[in-house]
Amino acid sequence: MMQIDKGDMLIAEPFMLDPNFKRAAVLIVDHEDDLGSVGFVLNKKSPYKIEELLDDIGDFEGDVYYGGPVANNILHFLHNVGDMVEDSLGICRGVYWGGDFTAFKFLMAQGLIKPENVRFFLGYSGWSPHQLSDEIKEGSWIIEEMDSNYLFKTDPENLWKVILQSKGEAYSALSQIDGDYINN
C-alpha cells in the first residue's frame, strides 16, 4: 500500500458515492496515522464569493470552495505567497496553508496578493486516526503527488479528470466514466 503524507493529493475513485467526495481531488495538509488527517477538496466551488464574506479586501474578487464537510462555517486559505505571509505552513513546493490573516487581507487590498495566488475554502475534510489509511487500502482513493499547478493553474471543474489522465492509460480510462453511471 502507498503511504499518504502531507502534501499528497487524494483522487476519489470514480464509483465513490459520498456526495462530499464524488469526483473529488483533495490536498492533504496534515497527516499522522495515529492522530488523523486534514485536507481540502480542491475542485468543488461553493456559491459564495470571497468579497461577500470578507471586508477590508479592496477590489479583490474570488471564488470560495467547499473544503469538506467538517466545520464549514470556518474559512481556510491555501496560497503560493508564503514568503510574504508570516506563520504560513508549507504544505508542499509552492503551496502554503494559512498564516497571519490580518496581514493577508491587507496585502489583498493593496493588490499585492491576486486571486491567482490564493484559494479560499469553507470547511475541511477530516479523517480520524487510521481512517484514511483504511480507505486507501479499500481502494476509495488514488494517491497522486501534488503539483502547485493543480491548485493555481488547472481549471477546478476538470481537475479530477486532468489528474487521472496524467497518471497513464489505465487511469485515463477511469476518467472517462460518466459521473452519473448509476443512472445510465
C-alpha positions, 0 to 999 in steps of 0.5 A: 500500500502507498503511504499518504503524507502531507502534501499528497493529493487524494483522487476519489475513485470514480464509483465513490458515492459520498456526495462530499467526495464524488469526483473529488481531488483533495490536498492533504495538509496534515497527516499522522496515522495515529492522530488523523488527517486534514485536507481540502477538496480542491475542485468543488466551488461553493456559491459564495464569493470571497468579497461577500464574506470578507471586508477590508479586501479592496477590489479583490474578487474570488471564488470560495470552495467547499473544503469538506464537510467538517466545520464549514462555517470556518474559512481556510486559505491555501496560497503560493505567497508564503514568503510574504505571509508570516506563520504560513505552513508549507504544505508542499513546493509552492503551496502554503496553508494559512498564516497571519490573516490580518496581514493577508487581507491587507496585502489583498487590498493593496493588490499585492496578493491576486486571486491567482495566488490564493484559494479560499475554502469553507470547511475541511475534510477530516479523517480520524486516526487510521481512517484514511489509511483504511480507505486507501487500502479499500481502494476509495482513493488514488494517491497522486503527488501534488503539483502547485499547478493543480491548485493555481493553474488547472481549471477546478471543474476538470481537475479530477479528470486532468489528474487521472489522465496524467497518471497513464492509460489505465487511469485515463480510462477511469476518467472517462466514466460518466459521473452519473453511471448509476443512472445510465 
